[in-house]
Amino acid sequence: MTHFKVFEGIEQPKLDWAKDWLKETKKLYIAGQWVDSSSSEVIESINPANGEVNGTIQSATREDVDHAVAAARKAFDDGPWPNMSRKERAKILRQISVLIKQHQAELATLESLDNGKLYRESYNDDVQEASDLFEYYAGWTDKYYGENNPVEGNFLSFTTRDPIGVCGQIVPFNFPLGMAVWKLAPALAMGNTVVLKPSSLTSYSAIRLFELIDKAELLPPGVINLILGRGSIGSYLSRHMDVDKISFTGSTKVGKQLVHDSADSNLKPVTLELGGKSPNIIFSDAPDLDGAIERSFYGLFTHKGEKCSAPTRLFVQREIYDIVVQKMAEYANGYKCGDPFDPESDQGPQVSKAHMESILRYIDIGKQEGARLVAGGERDVTGTNANGYYIRPTIFADVDNKMTIAQEEIFGPVLCIIPFDTEEEVIRMANDTIYGLAAGLWTNDVSRAHRVANKLQAGMVFVNRYGCYDFASPFGGLKQSGWGKEYAIHSLQSYTKTKAIWVAY
């Protein structure tokens, strides 16, 4: 593996360690043991930076899922975890947080090898957040509880909030470790047991996390279980009669299928964090136009555009339209696509060849539909990128909001810039989408800021700074962007069941 010059301010990647770690085919983790799949099938992990094989993982079968669910059920029904003191449970979550921090470089290296995002993105964003999330939810174990109900008559009525049970959790490829911990930490904080299925494209960081927890002997057997494999295994998990809850992050199409799976089985609750086509509106009175342009660019093009909440539709008021288009193109043309472990790289490769080809098809559609290409629009095969899945940051101007590229989620480094004249017009266009995950607006008019924010159909609205995220604020969308919320107290609601108890006196 190639070694590049030193990263500043963070640990160096553990490439030699990773090379040794990847030699062995990775197994499933069930009932506190690393076990072989009942199938002989293995899945290759491909390094998207060069098309070479990182290593292999075993592929689970339905029988393996049954085994994992049974282990989680036994740990929930008969094990100590749900009945453990909240203080002790919090202590364990904090120990997991420390473990992640101690192995931050290892986890970030695996994330970048598997997913293709820049090493500094993996290190500073994904792995750091994973550590912080366990610390955050450790603080919630003794702070989420029921209440007394002011009922009439000679009764004491109160509610309890109990763990919901066995939780199936299905994680996407774009933030493999981060999304896993988004689900693991609140579920464990409330005393649940888990069967986790990462994406078959990006399983390694989750595998390493389970290894660290297992070696430290922090959790009773069966509390966390890891199944590896293709999407069909996730669908089987969602249909399983002994799973009490499903949490899924991924595409709207798959999310809809999981709802059907739940309805056809035991009607288990389903939390869905799905797609987006988020509008980002720059009014001519934006308080810092250069800052708005810069933030809007990086809000989309970091993590190579593989972000559900990315501001992919940029609406610009006509008075400032030309200058915004020009500066966006300058940013894009100055971006360097390159190896994730090169500190000089600005953008890594897309996660897989198939995903790269899907993005390129959308770019071709944009050209055919008449959008004006002002930057990118092609695969980057320069120098050492020749065998990787790199796409130049792509910007289309003069986009009609009805175009395919403005309506369908591309999930890559492609920006659509759309001109508008009036506030009413842009609100109408911004809401003209099946999605409702995030939205942004830039204006110096406080009345307009409140007025427009209230009218935008999105679960999160950012004013004068796109992309504000904090564990204390809910993350999630409206319309076909999903059901339920991640983060904060809102995530805990989905991992508990509320019971009302009446006592006559």
N, C-alpha and C positions, 0 to 999 in steps of 0.2 A: 504494500500500500504506500502511496505517495505521502511524504511528509512536507508540509509547507512551512513557511516562516511563522514565527511565534504569534499567537493571538494575544492581544493586550487586554489585561484586566480580568481575564477568566482562565480557568484551568485549560491546559492543552488537551486535545482529543486523545483518547486511549485507543489508537488504531492498532497497535501491536497486540494489546490485550484483546481487542475485539476480534482480531484475526484468529487467535487461539480459541476464543469462546465460541466462535461460529463454526468450528470444525465439526462439532457434534450435532446431529439432528435433534431438534428440541421436542420434548415429550409434552404430554398433557399433565395437568396438576389436579388431582382429585383426591379428596379425603386426606389431605396432608401428605400425599405421596406423588412423586413423579412416575407416571405410568405410561406404558405404550398404548397407542391407539389399537382398537380391534381391527383396524384396516392397515394394509401395507402401503397405502398411498402416502406419498410425501409431497409437499408443496415447496417450490423453490422461492426464496426471497431474492429479488433482482435488485442490484444496485442501480438506481436510475441515472446515476452520473456517468456510467460507462457500459451499462447493459450486462455486466458480469454477475454471476451468481454469488450472493453473499453467503448463503447457506440454505438449510432445509428445515422444515417443520413437519411434524406428523399431522395427519388430517383425521379429525374425529368423525365417528359414525353416530348414528342415532343411539346405538347401544352405549356408546361412551357418554352421550348427553344424559341418558337415563341414569347412568352410574354417577355422574356429577350431581344431578338434581337430587338423587337419593342421598348422597353424602351431605348436600346442603340441607335437605329436609331433616335428616337425623341430627345434624349439628344444631338446627333451630329448635326442633321438638325436644331433644333429649340432652343437648350439650349445654355447657355453662355460659356460652356467650350472651344469649338474650337476657339471662338473669344476673350477669356480672354487674358489680356496682358501677355506677356511672363514672365514678372517679377512676376506677381501674381501667375502664374502657377508654377513657380520655388519655390515660397514661400510655396505653398501647398505641393509640393513634399518633401521639406525639413522638413515640419511638420510631414509628414508620416514617414520619416526617424527617426525623434526623437521619435515618437510613438513606433516604432519597438524597438528602443534602450531601452525605458522605460519599455517595457514589454518583454524584451529579455528572461528572465527565464521562463515566462509562455509559450512563443512560442516554446522555446527549449524543454520544458517538453512535450508539446503536440507532437512535432516532434518525440521524442524518444519513446513515448508511442505508436504512430501510426506506425512508420517506423521501430523501433528497433535499429537504430544507437545509438552510445554512446551519452550520454547527453553532454559530453564536445565537441563532434563533432558537435552536433546540435547547441550548444551555440556559440562556437568559429568560426565555419565555416558557417553554413547555415544562422543563424539568424543575425550574425554580417554582413555577406555579403549583406543580404537583406536590412539592414539599410543603409549600405554604398552605395548600388546601387541607392537608391532613391536620396541620396545626390549627387551622381555623375551625374545622368541624370538631376537633377535640374539645374546643371551648363550648360547643353546643350540647354536649351529652347530658348535662344537668340543667339546661335552660329551656328545654322544650317540653312542655307538660300540659295537662288538661286544666279545666277550670270548673268552678261551681256555677250551676245554672239557676237563675232566679225564677223558679217555677212556683205555681200557686199550690196551696194545700199543704198538708202536713207531710211533706216529703223533703228529703235531701236528694238532689239530683246533681250529679257531677259527671264530667267526661274524663276519659283516659285516652292517652295517645300511646298506642302499643306498636312495636315493630310489625311490619306487614307480613314478613315471612321470608320465603325464598325469592330472591330477586334475580331475574335474568337481565344481563346488561350487555348490549351490543354496541361496539365502539367503531368509529370510522377510521379512515386512513390518514386524515389530514392533521390531526393532533392526537396521535395514538396514546401516548402516556397521559397527556393532559385530560383528554376526554374519559379515559379509564378512571382516573382519580376523581373527576367531576362526579362520577357515579359511585365509585367504591367508598369514598370518604363519608358522604352523608348516610349511605346505606348502613355502613358499619357503625357509625356514630349512634344510630337509632337501635342497634342490636339485631340487625338482619343478617342473613347469610346470603352468599352471592355465587352465581355462576357467570363468569365473564367470558365473552367471546370477542377478541380483537379482530380487526380486518386481516384477511389472509395475506394482504400485501405488506402489512406493517405490524407484525406480532412481537418483534424482539424486545422492545422496551417493556411491554407488559410481562413477558416471560422473565426478564431480568428482575423486575420488581417482585414478582412472586418468589423467585429464587432468594432474594435478599430477606423477604419476610419469613420464608421457610427456614432458612439457615439460622435466623435469629430466634426462631421458635416463639414468635409473638402471638400467634393465633391458634386456638384449638383446631384440630383436624376438621375439615369440612366447612369451616366458616367462609373461606374463599376457595373457589375452584376455577380452573382455567381450561377452556376447551378451544382448540385451534381448528381452523378449517374454513370451508367456503360458505357463501351466504345461505345456502340451503340448510345448513346446520343451525344458523340463527333463526330461520323460520320454524324449524322443528322445536327449538327452545321456546319460541313464543307461543306455540300450540300446546306445549306440555301441560298436562292437567295438574301437575304438582308444583308448578311455578306460580307464585302469587302475584308477581308484578314484573313488567317488562319496561326497561328504559332503553331507548334507541336513539342514536344520533346518526344521521345519514340522509339519503335522498328521500324526497317526498313520495316517489313511486314505491320504494321499499317500505316506508312508513305506513302507507295505506294498506299494503299487504299484511303487515304485522297487526293492524287493527282487525282485519278479517280473520287472521289466525287466532287472535284473542276471542273474537266473537264466536268462532267455530269450536272453541275449547271451553274454558271455564270462565270466560268473561273477565279475565284478570285486567286490572288497570294498566294502561299503557301511557308512558311519558315519551313524547316525540320532539326531538329538536331537528328540524328538517331544513329544506332549502331556503334560498333567499335570492332576491334580485333587488337589492336595497338601493333606494334613491338617495342622492346626496345633492342638495340644492345650494348653489352659490348665488345669492342676490347681489346686485350691483353695489349695495351699501355694506358689503362684508367688511368687518372692522380691520382685518389684516388680510388683504387679498393674497399676497405672496405666501403667508402662512397657511391660508385655506387651501391654496393649490398644492403646497408641499404635503400637508397632512392628508389631503384627499388622495394624492398619488401613493404615498406610503401605506395609507389605509387599505388600499387594494393590492399593491404589488409586493408587499412583504409576504413571506411564506408562499411565494410564487402564485399568489392569487387563489390558493386552495382554501378559501375561508367562506363559510356560509353567510357571515354577516358583512362581507366585503362590499364597499360602496361602488357597485359595478355600473350603476346608471348615474352619470353626473349631469345634472340639469344646471345650465348656466344662463343667467339673464343676458339678453342680447347686447346690452351696452358694453359688457366686459367679455363677451364670448370669444372674440378673436385672440385676445391676449391670454386667456385661460387655455385655449387649444394650443397655442404656440408654446407656452411654458410647460404644459403637460408633455408635449412631444419632445421638448428639450430634456426633460427628466428621463423619459423613456429611452431616448437615443444615447444618453450618457450612462445607462445601466449596463453592468457587466454580468452576463450569464457565465457561470463557472462552477468549478468543483466546490461542493459545500464546505470542504475543509481548507479552502484557500481564503485567508482573511480578506483578500481583495475582491472576492466575489460579492455581487449585489443580489443575485438571484440564482437559486439552485434549479435542478431539473424537476419536471413534473413527476408524479409518483410512479407512473408506469407508462409503458409504450402505448397501451390501449387508451389511457386517459389523455396522453399527448395527442394521439390521433383524433380523439373526440374534439379536443379544443381546436385543432387545425381545421377540422370540418366546419366548426362554427365560424372560424375566421373566413373560410371560403364562402360560406353563406352570407356573411356580412358584405363581402366584396360583391357578390352576385346581386344582393338586394339594393345596392347603390350607396351604401355608407362610404364616407371618404376616409381612406386609410392614411393616417398622418404619422404613424410610427409602428415599427415591428411588422407583424403579419406573417411571420415565417419561423421555421425551425432554425435554431442557432447551432450550426455544425462547425464553427470556427475552432481551430486549434485542437485542444484535448476534448472539446465538446462533441466531436464527430459521432461517437457511439452513444451519447447520452440523450436524454429526453427533454432537451431544452427548447423553450419557445421564447422568442424575443418579446419584451413587454409591448403589447399591442394596443393602439388607441385608434378608435373610429370616431370621427367627427360627423356632424350633420346627420346624426342617426334619427330615424323616425321611431317614436316609442312603440309603434305597432310591429316593427321589424322583429324577426326571430331572435336576433342577438340582443334585443332589448327586453324580450319577454321570457326567454328560457335561460335557466341557470347554466352557465358555461363552466364555472368552477376552475378558473384559470386566470392567467395574466392578460385579461382583455377588458378594456374600458370603453363604454359607450358614452359619448358626449352629446347632449341634446339641448338645443337652444329653447328659450322660452321668453315670453314678454311680460305676462302678468302673474300675480300671485295665484289667482283663481285657476289659471291655465296650468301652472306647474303642480298645484295640489292635485288636480284632476289626473294629470299624467303620472305623477308619483304613485298614486293609489291604483292606477290601472295595471294591476298585476295580480296573479294568484297568490303571491307571497306577501308576507308582512312581518319580516324578522326585525330589520333595523331601518333607520332613516336618519338623515342628517340635514342640517340647514345652517347657513352662515348669513347673519344679518346684524346690523348695528341698531335695529329698531326693536326695542324690547317688546312692544305690543305685537309686532309681526311675529317675533320669535314664539310667543305664547300662542298666538292665533294659529300659526301654521303647525306647530308641534301638536296642538290638540286635534288638528284635522288629519294628520298623517296616520295612516292605518299600519302601525308597526308596533311591535312589542317593546322596542327601545328607540328613543329619539335623542339624537345628540345635537346640541346647539353650540355652534362656534368651536367645536372640537370633535371630529368624528372618531368614534371608537373609544368610549370611556367604559372601562370594565373594572369592577370591584366585587369581591366576594359578598359584600353586604347588599348588593343591588341585584335584582333578579335578571337572569339572561333567558330569553325565549321570545317566541314570536306569536303572531296572530295568523288568521286565515290558514293557508296550506303550508305555513312555516312551522306548524307544530302544535302540540298540546302540552301544557304544563311549563314549569320553569326550572332552570338550573340555578345554583348559587343560593346563598342566604337561607332564610327560614323557609323559603318557598320550596326548596329542594327537599327539606325535611318533611314537609307535608306529604309528598308523594311516597315517602318511605315509612309512613305510619298509617295506622287505621284508628279512627275515632270511635269510641264506644261510650254511650250514655248509660249510666247506672242510676237507678232510682231506689231509694231506701225509705220505706214508710216509718213514721215514728208517732 
